[in-house]
Amino acid sequence: MTMTISTIEGAELFWFNNTLVAIHVSSVAGEDGICIVEHRMPYGDSPPLHVHRREDEVFHILEGRMRFNIDGHERIAVAGETAVAPKGLPHTFRVESREGARCLTVTRGSDFETLLRQMGRPAKRPELPPQAAPTPEIIAALTQCCAKNGIDIVGAPLA
């Protein structure tokens, strides 16, 4: 996947599973606890179906095409469009564009950001990490870390 990297210069970069995340605005930067994270994701990337207990999750697509499932309703979003997954509703997505996708994720609170920091690893370079299928140990650790951060895994990724 080849995408411009100029927008992530100066941001904190992490490899989170098979994605590159850049924390542009930390939840501790302002009184409202807004967090803005940029995700660069490969084709087919899909997190497990999950529910945020305390945070809405807003996705603004910058590049690519993503298929969302929010509370059982599917929709496609492309560059320039926004999808909202309200707290308490199960949701997931899948990157449908062959070249991958890039989006901003906006939350209010530290749950999602904390999860990224705890389960991510510092990116060695501003590009996608080597791709790997999650092991049972990684899935168990992610599930446990999500639960500690107000996020419940309730189903499988989109196929």
VOVO-745906 format. One record per residue: x, y, z of N, C-alpha, C, O in turn; residue in one letter. Coordinates in steps of 0.05 Angstrom, whole numbers, padded with zeros to 5 digits, always signed. Layout:
N
XYZXYZXYZXYZA/...
This chain:
159
+00017-00023+00000+00000+00000+00000+00018+00025+00000+00036+00027+00017M/+00014+00043-00018+00029+00067-00019+00011+00091-00014-00007+00096-00030T/+00015+00105+00007+00000+00129+00013+00019+00150+00024+00041+00143+00034M/+00012+00175+00021+00029+00197+00031+00033+00195+00061+00014+00188+00075T/+00056+00202+00070+00061+00201+00099+00064+00229+00111+00069+00231+00135I/+00061+00250+00096+00066+00277+00106+00047+00284+00129+00055+00299+00147S/+00023+00274+00129+00004+00281+00150+00011+00269+00177-00001+00277+00198T/+00028+00249+00179+00034+00237+00204+00061+00246+00216+00068+00236+00238I/+00075+00263+00203+00100+00273+00214+00095+00287+00240+00077+00304+00242E/+00110+00280+00260+00107+00292+00287+00087+00279+00305+00085+00285+00328G/+00070+00261+00294+00051+00247+00311+00064+00223+00324+00084+00213+00315A/+00052+00214+00346+00061+00189+00358+00051+00166+00341+00027+00164+00335E/+00069+00149+00333+00062+00127+00315+00064+00100+00329+00083+00094+00343L/+00043+00083+00324+00042+00056+00335+00034+00037+00314+00019+00044+00295F/+00044+00013+00316+00033-00010+00300+00013-00023+00319+00020-00033+00340W/-00012-00024+00310-00033-00037+00326-00045-00059+00308-00058-00054+00288F/-00039-00084+00316-00046-00107+00299-00033-00103+00272-00008-00100+00270N/-00048-00102+00250-00037-00099+00223-00039-00071+00212-00037-00066+00188N/-00043-00051+00230-00048-00024+00221-00026-00005+00232-00012-00012+00251T/-00024+00018+00220-00008+00040+00230-00027+00061+00242-00045+00070+00228L/-00022+00069+00266-00039+00090+00278-00021+00113+00286+00001+00110+00296V/-00032+00137+00282-00018+00162+00290-00037+00177+00308-00059+00185+00300A/-00028+00182+00332-00044+00197+00351-00038+00227+00346-00017+00237+00354I/-00058+00240+00334-00054+00268+00327-00062+00286+00351-00049+00306+00357H/-00084+00279+00365-00093+00294+00388-00099+00274+00410-00116+00257+00407V/-00084+00276+00432-00088+00258+00455-00112+00268+00471-00119+00291+00472S/-00126+00249+00484-00149+00256+00501-00141+00274+00524-00159+00287+00535S/-00116+00276+00531-00107+00293+00553-00101+00321+00544-00093+00338+00560V/-00103+00327+00518-00095+00353+00507-00115+00375+00513-00107+00398+00514A/-00140+00368+00518-00160+00388+00524-00180+00379+00545-00180+00355+00552G/-00196+00397+00555-00215+00390+00576-00237+00371+00568-00247+00357+00585E/-00244+00371+00542-00266+00353+00533-00257+00325+00528-00274+00307+00523D/-00231+00319+00529-00221+00292+00525-00223+00282+00497-00226+00257+00493G/-00223+00299+00477-00225+00291+00449-00199+00278+00440-00177+00288+00446I/-00201+00256+00427-00178+00242+00416-00181+00238+00386-00203+00230+00377C/-00161+00245+00371-00162+00241+00342-00138+00224+00334-00115+00230+00339I/-00145+00201+00321-00125+00182+00313-00128+00177+00283-00151+00174+00273V/-00106+00176+00269-00106+00169+00240-00098+00140+00238-00079+00131+00250E/-00114+00125+00222-00109+00096+00218-00102+00092+00189-00115+00103+00171H/-00081+00077+00184-00074+00067+00157-00077+00037+00158-00064+00024+00174R/-00094+00026+00141-00102-00002+00143-00100-00016+00116-00106-00004+00096M/-00091-00041+00117-00089-00056+00092-00116-00067+00083-00135-00068+00098P/-00118-00075+00058-00142-00088+00047-00150-00111+00064-00133-00127+00073Y/-00176-00113+00070-00186-00135+00085-00185-00132+00115-00196-00149+00130G/-00172-00111+00125-00170-00107+00154-00197-00104+00166-00214-00089+00156D/-00202-00118+00188-00228-00116+00202-00224-00123+00231-00215-00145+00238S/-00231-00104+00249-00230-00111+00277-00254-00129+00285-00274-00130+00270P/-00252-00143+00307-00275-00158+00316-00299-00140+00322-00296-00116+00328P/-00323-00151+00320-00347-00136+00327-00344-00129+00357-00338-00146+00373L/-00349-00103+00363-00344-00094+00390-00363-00071+00398-00376-00060+00380H/-00364-00066+00424-00382-00045+00434-00365-00027+00453-00351-00037+00470V/-00366-00001+00448-00354+00018+00467-00375+00025+00488-00396+00035+00481H/-00369+00021+00513-00388+00027+00534-00390+00057+00541-00411+00066+00549R/-00368+00072+00537-00368+00100+00545-00363+00121+00523-00364+00145+00529R/-00356+00112+00499-00348+00131+00478-00362+00125+00452-00365+00102+00444E/-00372+00146+00439-00380+00144+00411-00354+00141+00395-00333+00151+00404D/-00355+00129+00372-00332+00127+00354-00340+00138+00327-00358+00128+00314E/-00326+00159+00319-00332+00172+00293-00309+00166+00274-00286+00170+00281V/-00316+00157+00250-00296+00151+00229-00300+00170+00206-00321+00172+00195F/-00279+00184+00199-00279+00201+00176-00260+00190+00156-00236+00189+00161H/-00270+00181+00133-00253+00167+00113-00237+00188+00097-00248+00206+00085I/-00211+00184+00096-00193+00202+00081-00186+00190+00054-00184+00204+00034L/-00181+00163+00053-00174+00149+00029-00186+00121+00030-00187+00109+00051E/-00195+00111+00007-00204+00084+00006-00234+00080+00010-00249+00100+00009G/-00241+00055+00013-00269+00047+00015-00271+00028+00039-00256+00009+00041R/-00291+00033+00057-00294+00017+00080-00324+00008+00083-00342+00024+00078M/-00328-00017+00090-00355-00027+00095-00359-00028+00125-00344-00042+00140R/-00379-00015+00135-00385-00013+00163-00410-00031+00170-00428-00033+00154F/-00409-00043+00193-00433-00056+00204-00436-00043+00232-00420-00047+00250N/-00458-00028+00234-00464-00014+00259-00492-00023+00268-00512-00016+00255I/-00493-00037+00290-00518-00047+00301-00533-00064+00281-00558-00062+00279D/-00519-00080+00265-00532-00097+00245-00538-00084+00219-00548-00098+00201G/-00532-00059+00216-00537-00045+00190-00511-00040+00176-00492-00029+00187H/-00510-00049+00151-00485-00045+00135-00487-00021+00117-00509-00014+00107E/-00464-00008+00113-00462+00014+00094-00433+00016+00085-00415+00008+00100R/-00430+00027+00061-00403+00032+00050-00397+00062+00054-00415+00078+00050I/-00373+00068+00061-00364+00096+00063-00338+00099+00048-00321+00081+00048A/-00336+00121+00033-00313+00127+00017-00301+00153+00026-00312+00167+00043V/-00279+00161+00014-00265+00185+00021-00284+00209+00022-00299+00213+00003A/-00282+00224+00044-00299+00247+00048-00324+00241+00064-00338+00260+00072G/-00330+00216+00068-00355+00209+00083-00347+00202+00112-00324+00196+00119E/-00368+00203+00129-00364+00198+00158-00385+00178+00167-00408+00179+00159T/-00376+00160+00185-00394+00140+00197-00392+00144+00228-00370+00149+00238A/-00414+00141+00242-00414+00144+00271-00424+00118+00283-00445+00107+00275V/-00409+00107+00302-00416+00084+00317-00422+00093+00346-00403+00097+00361A/-00447+00098+00353-00454+00108+00380-00446+00087+00401-00447+00063+00397P/-00438+00098+00424-00431+00080+00446-00455+00062+00452-00478+00070+00450K/-00448+00038+00460-00469+00018+00467-00479+00002+00443-00494-00018+00448G/-00471+00009+00418-00480-00006+00395-00457-00023+00384-00435-00012+00381L/-00462-00048+00378-00440-00065+00366-00433-00055+00338-00451-00048+00322P/-00407-00054+00332-00399-00045+00306-00372-00057+00299-00356-00066+00315H/-00367-00056+00273-00341-00064+00261-00340-00052+00233-00359-00040+00224T/-00318-00057+00220-00315-00048+00192-00296-00067+00178-00283-00084+00191F/-00295-00064+00152-00275-00079+00136-00265-00061+00114-00281-00048+00101R/-00239-00060+00109-00227-00045+00088-00232-00060+00062-00224-00083+00058V/-00247-00047+00043-00255-00060+00018-00238-00051-00006-00239-00065-00027E/-00223-00030-00004-00207-00021-00026-00180-00036-00027-00167-00038-00006S/-00172-00045-00050-00148-00061-00053-00123-00046-00044-00104-00058-00034R/-00123-00019-00047-00100-00003-00040-00099+00003-00010-00082+00017+00000E/-00119-00007+00005-00121-00002+00034-00138+00023+00039-00152+00032+00021G/-00138+00032+00063-00155+00055+00070-00140+00071+00092-00123+00062+00106A/-00149+00096+00094-00139+00114+00114-00163+00130+00125-00179+00140+00110R/-00165+00131+00152-00187+00146+00163-00178+00159+00189-00158+00151+00201C/-00194+00179+00198-00190+00190+00224-00212+00178+00242-00235+00175+00234L/-00204+00171+00266-00223+00162+00286-00223+00182+00308-00202+00190+00319T/-00247+00192+00315-00250+00212+00336-00267+00200+00358-00288+00189+00354V/-00257+00202+00383-00271+00193+00407-00269+00215+00428-00252+00233+00427T/-00287+00213+00447-00286+00232+00470-00282+00215+00495-00300+00201+00504R/-00258+00216+00505-00250+00199+00527-00224+00185+00521-00214+00187+00498G/-00214+00171+00540-00188+00159+00536-00188+00129+00532-00167+00116+00528S/-00212+00116+00531-00213+00087+00529-00199+00076+00505-00181+00059+00507D/-00207+00086+00481-00195+00076+00456-00166+00083+00454-00149+00066+00447F/-00159+00107+00461-00130+00115+00460-00113+00098+00479-00091+00090+00471E/-00123+00093+00503-00109+00077+00522-00105+00048+00511-00083+00037+00513T/-00125+00037+00498-00123+00011+00486-00101+00011+00465-00084-00007+00464L/-00100+00031+00448-00080+00033+00427-00052+00034+00439-00033+00021+00430L/-00049+00050+00460-00023+00052+00473-00014+00026+00487+00009+00019+00487R/-00034+00012+00499-00027-00012+00514-00022-00036+00495-00004-00052+00501Q/-00037-00038+00474-00034-00061+00456-00017-00055+00431-00008-00074+00418M/-00012-00030+00426+00005-00023+00403+00034-00025+00411+00041-00027+00434G/+00050-00023+00390+00079-00022+00395+00090+00001+00379+00080+00006+00357R/+00110+00015+00389+00120+00038+00373+00128+00029+00345+00141+00009+00341P/+00119+00045+00325+00124+00039+00297+00154+00045+00292+00164+00066+00299A/+00167+00026+00279+00195+00029+00272+00199+00049+00248+00220+00060+00245K/+00177+00052+00232+00178+00070+00209+00148+00077+00203+00130+00062+00211R/+00144+00099+00189+00116+00107+00184+00103+00092+00161+00095+00104+00140P/+00101+00066+00164+00087+00049+00144+00074+00026+00158+00078+00022+00182E/+00058+00011+00143+00045-00012+00155+00065-00032+00166+00086-00035+00155L/+00058-00045+00188+00076-00066+00199+00075-00091+00182+00057-00093+00165P/+00094-00109+00186+00092-00135+00172+00065-00148+00180+00058-00149+00203P/+00051-00158+00160+00025-00170+00164+00027-00197+00177+00044-00213+00169Q/+00009-00202+00197+00009-00228+00210-00019-00233+00221-00033-00215+00229A/-00027-00259+00219-00053-00267+00231-00050-00267+00261-00030-00274+00272A/-00071-00258+00275-00070-00257+00304-00070-00286+00316-00084-00303+00307P/-00053-00290+00335-00051-00315+00349-00072-00317+00371-00083-00296+00378T/-00079-00340+00380-00098-00342+00403-00089-00326+00427-00106-00314+00441P/-00063-00324+00432-00053-00308+00454-00058-00278+00450-00065-00264+00469E/-00054-00269+00426-00058-00240+00420-00088-00234+00422-00096-00214+00433I/-00105-00252+00412-00134-00248+00414-00143-00246+00443-00159-00229+00451I/-00132-00264+00460-00139-00264+00488-00130-00239+00502-00144-00227+00518A/-00105-00230+00496-00095-00205+00508-00111-00181+00499-00116-00163+00515A/-00118-00180+00473-00134-00158+00463-00161-00157+00476-00171-00136+00484L/-00174-00180+00478-00201-00182+00491-00199-00172+00520-00217-00157+00528T/-00179-00180+00534-00176-00172+00562-00170-00142+00564-00181-00128+00581Q/-00153-00132+00547-00146-00103+00548-00170-00086+00540-00174-00065+00551C/-00185-00095+00520-00209-00081+00512-00228-00078+00536-00238-00057+00542C/-00233-00101+00549-00252-00101+00572-00243-00081+00594-00259-00068+00606A/-00217-00080+00599-00206-00061+00619-00210-00032+00611-00210-00014+00627K/-00214-00027+00584-00216+00000+00574-00244+00006+00564-00248+00023+00546N/-00265-00008+00574-00292-00001+00568-00301-00010+00540-00320+00002+00529G/-00288-00030+00529-00295-00040+00502-00299-00070+00504-00281-00084+00513I/-00321-00079+00495-00327-00108+00496-00327-00120+00469-00340-00110+00450D/-00312-00142+00465-00312-00157+00440-00337-00175+00441-00340-00190+00460I/-00354-00172+00421-00379-00187+00421-00383-00205+00396-00404-00218+00394V/-00363-00205+00378-00366-00221+00354-00341-00221+00337-00320-00210+00345G/-00344-00233+00314-00321-00237+00296-00317-00212+00277-00336-00196+00274A/-00294-00210+00265-00290-00190+00245-00307-00196+00221-00318-00218+00218P/-00311-00176+00203-00325-00180+00178-00309-00197+00158-00284-00192+00156L/-00321-00214+00145-00307-00231+00124-00311-00218+00097-00300-00228+00077A/
